[in-house]
Amino acid sequence: MKIAIKYCAQWNYLPRASSLGDILKKNFDLDIELVAGSNGIFDVSLDGKMIYSKSEQRRFPQPAEIIKLIEEE
């Protein structure tokens, strides 16, 4: 499985994206890709399918939320 975390480079969301990626690696056998973006983006995709979008939820995800979403897929 592959997780892509697209984060806003302008707002320096890289540490948050990197931290989430590290947590997910500890829980799953995943390939993690961090993708720089802009405009406040923070989206998480699993095998090309968006599972979390900060713009839709209006907040950053908690790691436990992402873990649950991965387990449900």
ZIGI-V558207 format. One record per pair of residues at least 4 apart in sequence whose ideal C-beta (glycine too) atoms are under 8 Angstrom apart, sorted by the first residue. I is the first residue (numbers start at 1). J is the second residue. D is the distance in whole Angstrom. If there is no record, write none. Layout:
BEGIN
i={I/I}
j={J/J}
d={D/D}
END
This chain:
BEGIN
i={1/1/1/1/1/1/1/2/2/2/2/2/2/2/3/3/3/3/3/3/3/3/3/3/4/4/4/4/4/4/4/5/5/5/5/5/5/5/5/5/5/5/6/6/6/6/6/6/6/6/7/7/7/7/7/7/7/7/7/7/8/8/8/8/8/8/8/8/9/9/9/9/9/10/10/10/11/13/13/13/14/14/14/15/16/16/16/17/17/17/18/18/19/20/20/20/20/20/21/21/21/22/23/23/23/24/24/24/24/24/24/24/25/25/27/28/28/30/37/37/40/40/41/41/42/42/42/42/43/43/43/43/43/44/44/44/44/44/44/44/45/45/45/46/46/46/46/47/49/51/51/51/51/52/52/52/52/52/53/54/54/54/54/57/61/61/62/63/64/65/66/67/68/69}
j={28/29/30/31/46/47/70/30/31/32/33/46/47/48/21/24/30/31/32/33/44/45/46/70/33/34/35/43/44/45/48/17/20/21/32/33/34/35/42/43/44/45/35/36/37/41/42/43/44/45/13/14/16/17/34/35/36/37/41/42/12/13/37/38/39/40/41/42/13/14/36/37/38/38/39/40/40/17/41/42/18/34/36/19/20/42/60/21/34/42/22/34/23/24/44/61/63/66/25/32/34/26/27/63/67/28/30/32/63/66/67/70/30/32/67/67/70/70/41/43/54/55/54/55/53/54/60/61/50/52/53/54/55/50/51/52/53/61/66/69/49/50/51/51/69/70/73/73/73/66/69/70/73/57/61/65/66/69/57/58/59/60/61/61/65/66/66/67/68/69/70/71/72/73}
d={7/7/5/7/6/6/8/7/4/8/7/7/6/8/7/6/5/7/5/7/7/7/6/8/5/8/6/8/7/4/8/4/6/6/7/7/5/7/8/7/5/8/4/8/5/5/7/5/8/7/4/6/7/4/7/7/7/6/7/5/8/5/6/6/7/5/5/7/7/7/4/7/7/5/7/8/6/6/8/6/6/7/8/6/6/7/7/6/5/7/6/6/7/6/8/7/6/7/6/4/6/7/7/5/8/6/6/6/7/7/7/7/6/6/6/8/6/8/4/8/7/7/7/7/8/4/6/8/6/7/5/7/8/7/6/4/8/7/6/8/6/5/7/5/7/6/6/8/8/7/5/7/7/7/5/7/6/6/7/7/7/6/7/7/5/5/8/6/6/6/6/6/6/7}
END
